[in-house]
Amino acid sequence: MMMVEPLIQKGHENLVHHILLYQCSSNLNDSVLDYGHECYHPNMPDSFLTCETVIFAWAIGGEGFTYPPHVGLSIGTAADPQFVLMEVHYDNPSYTEGLIDNSGLRLIYTPVLRKYDAGVIEAGLWVSLFHNIPPGMPEFVSEGHCTLECLEEALGAERPAGIHVFAVLLHAHLAGRAIRMRHFHNGKEQKLLAYDDEFDFNFQEFQYLKEERTILPGDNLITECHYSTVDRIRMTWQTRQGHGQGVSIPFRAEGVQLRFGTWQCTVS
């Protein structure tokens, strides 16, 4: 796959907040396929919970994503997912009823194989009820760590070349004001992997790196998320609906086959 384009229903540009595409377990079969379900709801089939590896993400205000000429997302081989799950997050603050949405993603592929296979790393503050922000705060900073022990284990199979990040998506909700993706190697901080010091909730676009950044086993990644709740009178809680989330998602590529990208920060 060489390109992904968002297909947002006309008039729903402010309703569709972000879309995630997950790789599903090989155990999934046609018997559970139907018209979809409300995510994380008791009626959602248990087998859908095996769809937990993000292979693509799009957020509000973003355009399509084009992989570099030497990188693509592998599809169609025995090792690739046979099923994917598309998860759409909506923002409906006015609680308008009766809305029907037909938004989605267009996947564009090529028969010409690319040198490297792409993947996604999620780094940042994942959804947790323990992440909350007091009201009236002009600035509140939270950090999400991919520790050296974590990357040592996660990237063990990529020795010695590591992975190579070529794009980053910084993602937050309404309380987000700035996001920084920090990179440490041998205990020393490197140049920022990506940053947005004027974060705009309505414009969340991929940042393509001018040069690919190598991430090695034993490195450390910190997603630094800055929030403001100065205009709020109640606690801001992080929920599945996105209140308070913060993530950075780097796209990566490994030395033998992969190239990557990133995202995330959350608290609305």
Secondary structure as GFF3:
##gff-version 3
##sequence-region A 1 268
A	DSSP	beta_strand	3	7	.	.	.	ID=ss1
A	DSSP	beta_strand	16	23	.	.	.	ID=ss2
A	DSSP	three_ten_helix	30	32	.	.	.	ID=ss3
A	DSSP	three_ten_helix	46	50	.	.	.	ID=ss4
A	DSSP	beta_strand	53	59	.	.	.	ID=ss5
A	DSSP	beta_strand	65	66	.	.	.	ID=ss6
A	DSSP	beta_strand	71	72	.	.	.	ID=ss7
A	DSSP	beta_strand	84	90	.	.	.	ID=ss8
A	DSSP	beta_strand	104	108	.	.	.	ID=ss9
A	DSSP	beta_strand	116	125	.	.	.	ID=ss10
A	DSSP	beta_strand	132	133	.	.	.	ID=ss11
A	DSSP	beta_strand	140	146	.	.	.	ID=ss12
A	DSSP	alpha_helix	148	154	.	.	.	ID=ss13
A	DSSP	three_ten_helix	156	158	.	.	.	ID=ss14
A	DSSP	beta_strand	163	172	.	.	.	ID=ss15
A	DSSP	beta_strand	176	185	.	.	.	ID=ss16
A	DSSP	beta_strand	188	189	.	.	.	ID=ss17
A	DSSP	beta_strand	194	196	.	.	.	ID=ss18
A	DSSP	beta_strand	206	215	.	.	.	ID=ss19
A	DSSP	beta_strand	220	227	.	.	.	ID=ss20
A	DSSP	beta_strand	236	237	.	.	.	ID=ss21
A	DSSP	beta_strand	245	253	.	.	.	ID=ss22
A	DSSP	beta_strand	258	266	.	.	.	ID=ss23
###
